[in-house]
Amino acid sequence: MQDRTDVVIIGAGPYGLSLGAHLAPTGLRVRQFGSAMQAWKTMPKGMFLKSQGFASSLSDPRGTHTLEAYCRRTETPYAHYGVPVALDTFVAYGEWFARELLPDLEDTPVVGLAQDERGFRVELADGEVVHAPQVVVAVGLTGAAALPPELAGLPARLVSHTSDQSDMAEFSGRRVVVLGAGQAALESAALLHEAGADTRLVARAEQIAWNGEPLAAQRSLWRRLREPEAPLGSGWGTWFYSNRPDLYHRLPDNVRLSRARSALGPAGAYWLRPRVEGVVPILTGHRLTGAEVDGDEVRLDLRDASGRQRVLHAEHVLAGTGYRIDLSRMGFLEPGLRSRITMLGSTPSVTADYRSSVPGLYFCGPAVTPSLGPVMRFAYGSAHAAKAAARSIVASTPTPAPVA
């Protein structure tokens, strides 16, 4: 079976759902494929978002389907500021958003995307083929989990990424080493400890960084000017990253790549600190240099800055080592199409309205962090992406001829 539509959206996380909501009232024929909030559902139970409540909404044209609106409707506790958003609340909110605004969302995986004389050829897992002149790839962090090369090839029963573990209770009574110094590693270590695991955290950083507590609501004008509150934190730099991806896009390529890696770097949320510091044993300043199976355990070879070596054994190693977007890992992209996409590092280079170098092909979400800044790693960035990409898609779609 083959079909033709105006736009195909691949993905149904915060960015895909927001874009779908903005395209829904335009009159364009849109087909969207993906399971709503699927990647978020696999994250560990009991986690919280780092973003404040006011910065954790998806985007819709009328602004009616905010996180606050969902919480009010479901009588779920909510605060604009100062109260972390539970992961299960955010997932349920995304699913509600999809049910309300995108009832035609299709839970069918895309297995192939290629370019042909009709535009783009989208192949679905059920064998259907859809043709469209415009396609948006908004797959989030699916398939982007980064494991240290030293752990590559070790069996999954001994090594996993934080995004692979939805329930830490299975590690109760077991000795687990968590690698990393960011929010995912720190919160996973806390959850493991609270679930009864013998937990230790190992980090390359010489010390763990923690975000400060929220700024006081009542501050003088001078203090607000010196350190403005922003959706992703506080300070003028954070305000810039949060609100002006269009200006970030004008920075030189090398600056954008560098800041995409370093800005808003690994740090734990203020509310997590009491659950980790002085509670979970932490070994800082140590780099993983090797790993191998040793009976029913993993042997980890570590080295500090002075070159001294140390060995740890664990029944499981949990890598909170972040994500790495790489187009070569998007298996549905046909190699010929992938080769025509101009890159910025290992990611697609896009314009300020999310167009790639291939006409009609758009990318949204974490994949465009180097192009448009760190806000693309957070749900808050979905509003800019949805509005800008929707405007471009509508403007690029020829007006259909009147029906006789």
Residue pairs with C-beta under 8 A, 6 or more apart in sequence:
1 127
1 128
1 129
2 128
2 129
2 130
2 131
3 31
3 128
3 129
3 130
3 131
4 118
4 130
4 131
4 132
5 29
5 30
5 31
5 130
5 131
5 132
6 28
6 29
6 30
6 132
6 133
6 134
6 397
7 23
7 28
7 29
7 30
7 31
7 132
7 134
7 135
7 136
7 393
7 397
8 30
8 31
8 32
8 33
8 120
8 122
8 130
8 132
8 134
8 135
8 136
9 16
9 19
9 20
9 23
9 30
9 31
9 32
9 33
9 34
9 135
9 136
9 138
10 16
10 32
10 33
10 34
10 110
10 113
10 122
10 135
10 136
10 137
10 138
10 139
10 332
11 33
11 34
11 136
11 137
11 138
11 139
11 140
11 142
11 364
11 365
12 20
12 32
12 33
12 34
12 35
12 36
12 37
12 38
12 98
12 102
12 105
13 34
13 37
13 38
13 39
13 40
13 94
13 138
13 139
13 140
13 365
14 37
14 58
14 94
14 140
14 365
14 379
14 382
15 138
15 140
15 364
15 365
15 381
15 382
15 385
15 386
16 32
16 34
16 136
16 138
16 139
16 140
16 364
16 365
17 36
17 37
17 58
17 94
17 97
17 98
17 101
17 102
17 382
18 58
18 59
18 60
18 382
18 383
18 385
18 386
19 136
19 138
19 364
19 382
19 385
19 386
19 389
19 390
20 30
20 32
20 101
20 102
20 105
21 58
21 59
21 60
21 61
21 65
21 97
21 101
21 102
21 386
22 59
22 60
22 61
22 386
22 387
22 389
22 390
23 30
23 390
23 393
23 394
24 30
24 101
24 102
25 61
26 390
26 394
28 393
28 394
28 397
31 104
31 106
31 130
31 132
32 102
32 104
32 105
32 106
33 105
33 106
33 107
33 108
33 109
33 110
33 122
33 124
34 105
34 106
34 107
34 109
34 139
35 107
36 94
36 95
36 97
36 98
36 105
36 107
37 90
37 91
37 94
37 95
37 98
38 142
39 140
39 141
39 142
39 163
40 87
40 90
40 91
40 94
41 91
41 166
42 163
42 164
42 166
43 87
43 162
43 163
43 166
44 87
44 162
44 165
44 166
44 167
44 168
44 187
44 188
44 191
45 87
45 88
45 166
45 167
45 168
45 191
46 87
46 168
46 191
46 194
47 86
47 87
47 187
47 191
48 84
48 85
48 86
48 87
48 187
48 269
48 271
49 56
49 84
49 85
49 86
49 87
49 90
49 379
50 84
50 183
50 211
50 269
51 85
51 231
51 232
51 378
51 379
51 380
52 80
52 81
52 82
52 85
52 214
52 231
53 67
53 68
53 78
53 79
53 80
53 81
53 83
53 85
54 68
54 80
54 81
54 231
55 231
55 232
55 242
55 378
55 379
55 380
56 67
56 85
56 90
56 379
56 380
57 65
57 66
57 67
57 68
57 379
57 383
58 65
58 66
58 67
58 93
58 94
58 97
58 379
58 382
59 382
59 383
59 386
59 387
60 97
60 101
65 96
65 97
65 100
65 101
67 78
67 85
67 89
67 90
67 93
68 78
68 80
70 76
70 92
70 93
70 96
70 97
71 77
71 78
71 89
71 93
72 78
74 92
74 96
76 89
77 83
81 214
81 217
82 214
84 269
84 271
90 379
98 105
108 124
108 125
108 126
108 128
109 124
109 125
110 122
110 123
110 124
110 125
110 332
111 123
111 124
111 125
111 332
112 121
112 122
112 123
112 332
112 334
113 120
113 121
113 122
113 123
113 135
113 137
113 332
113 333
113 334
113 337
114 120
114 121
114 123
114 334
114 336
114 337
115 121
115 334
115 336
115 337
115 340
115 358
116 131
118 131
119 131
119 132
119 133
119 134
119 360
120 131
120 132
120 133
120 134
120 135
120 360
120 361
121 129
121 130
121 131
122 129
122 130
122 131
122 132
122 135
123 129
123 332
124 130
133 360
133 397
134 360
134 361
134 362
134 393
134 396
134 397
135 360
135 361
135 362
136 354
136 362
136 363
136 364
136 389
136 393
137 330
137 333
137 361
137 362
137 363
137 364
137 367
138 363
138 364
138 365
139 330
139 365
139 367
140 365
140 366
141 163
141 323
141 325
141 366
143 329
143 330
143 331
144 323
144 324
144 325
144 326
144 329
144 366
145 161
145 163
145 164
145 319
145 323
146 161
146 319
146 321
146 322
146 323
146 324
147 159
147 161
147 319
147 321
148 179
148 288
148 319
148 321
150 288
150 289
150 290
150 291
151 159
151 288
151 291
151 317
151 319
154 291
154 292
154 293
154 298
154 317
155 293
156 164
157 316
158 293
158 297
158 298
158 315
158 316
158 317
159 291
159 298
159 316
159 317
159 319
160 316
160 317
160 318
160 319
161 318
161 319
161 320
161 321
162 178
162 180
162 184
162 185
162 188
162 318
162 319
162 320
163 184
163 323
165 188
165 318
168 188
168 191
168 192
168 194
168 195
168 197
169 195
169 196
171 192
171 195
171 196
171 197
171 316
172 195
172 196
172 197
173 196
173 197
173 198
174 197
174 198
174 315
174 316
175 197
175 198
175 200
175 297
175 313
175 314
175 315
175 316
176 192
176 197
176 198
176 199
176 200
176 314
176 315
176 316
176 317
176 318
177 199
177 200
177 201
177 202
177 298
177 300
177 312
177 314
177 316
177 317
177 318
178 185
178 188
178 189
178 192
178 199
178 200
178 201
178 202
178 317
178 318
178 319
178 320
179 185
179 201
179 202
179 203
179 288
179 317
179 318
179 319
179 320
179 321
180 186
180 201
180 203
180 266
180 319
180 320
180 321
180 322
181 201
181 203
181 204
181 205
181 208
181 209
181 266
181 284
182 265
182 266
182 267
182 268
182 320
182 322
183 266
183 267
183 268
183 269
183 272
184 320
184 322
185 201
185 203
185 266
185 318
185 320
185 321
186 201
186 208
186 268
186 272
186 276
186 320
187 268
187 269
187 272
188 318
188 320
189 199
189 201
189 276
189 280
189 320
190 272
190 275
190 276
190 279
190 280
192 199
192 318
193 199
193 275
193 279
193 280
194 275
199 280
199 281
200 280
200 281
200 282
200 283
200 312
200 314
201 276
201 280
201 281
201 282
201 283
202 282
202 283
202 286
202 288
202 300
202 302
202 312
203 282
203 283
203 284
203 285
203 286
204 285
204 286
204 287
205 266
205 284
205 285
206 284
206 285
206 305
207 284
208 268
208 276
208 277
208 282
208 284
209 265
209 266
209 267
209 268
210 267
210 268
210 269
210 270
210 272
210 273
210 277
211 233
211 267
211 268
211 269
211 270
212 234
212 270
213 270
214 229
214 270
215 227
215 229
215 234
227 234
227 235
227 236
228 234
228 235
228 236
228 239
230 238
230 239
230 241
230 242
230 243
231 242
231 243
231 375
231 378
231 380
232 238
232 241
232 242
232 264
232 374
232 375
232 378
232 380
233 242
233 264
237 263
238 264
240 247
240 248
241 248
241 263
241 264
241 373
241 374
241 375
242 375
242 380
243 375
245 352
245 372
245 373
245 375
245 376
245 381
245 384
246 352
246 372
246 384
246 388
248 256
248 259
248 372
248 373
249 256
249 351
249 352
249 371
249 372
249 373
251 259
253 344
256 344
256 370
256 371
256 373
257 344
257 345
257 370
259 373
259 374
260 345
260 369
260 370
260 373
260 374
263 373
263 374
264 374
264 377
266 322
268 276
276 282
283 302
283 310
283 312
285 304
285 305
286 302
286 303
286 304
286 310
287 302
287 303
287 304
288 300
288 301
288 302
289 301
289 302
289 303
289 309
290 300
290 301
291 298
291 299
291 300
291 301
291 317
292 298
292 299
293 299
294 313
296 315
297 313
297 314
297 315
298 313
298 314
298 315
298 316
298 317
299 311
299 312
299 313
300 311
300 312
300 313
300 314
300 317
301 309
301 310
301 311
302 309
302 310
302 311
302 312
303 309
303 310
304 310
323 366
324 346
325 346
325 347
325 366
325 367
325 369
326 346
326 347
327 333
327 338
327 341
327 343
327 346
327 347
327 348
327 367
328 338
328 346
330 338
337 358
337 361
340 357
340 358
341 348
341 349
341 356
341 357
341 358
341 361
342 348
342 349
342 356
342 357
343 349
344 370
344 371
345 370
347 367
347 368
347 369
347 370
347 371
348 356
348 357
348 363
348 367
348 368
348 371
349 356
349 357
349 370
349 371
350 356
350 362
350 363
350 368
350 371
350 372
352 372
352 388
353 388
353 389
353 391
353 392
354 362
354 363
354 364
354 368
354 372
354 385
354 388
354 389
354 392
355 361
355 362
355 392
356 362
356 363
360 396
362 389
362 392
362 393
364 382
364 385
364 386
364 389
365 376
365 381
365 382
365 385
366 376
366 377
367 376
368 376
368 385
369 376
369 377
372 381
372 384
372 385
375 381
375 384
376 385
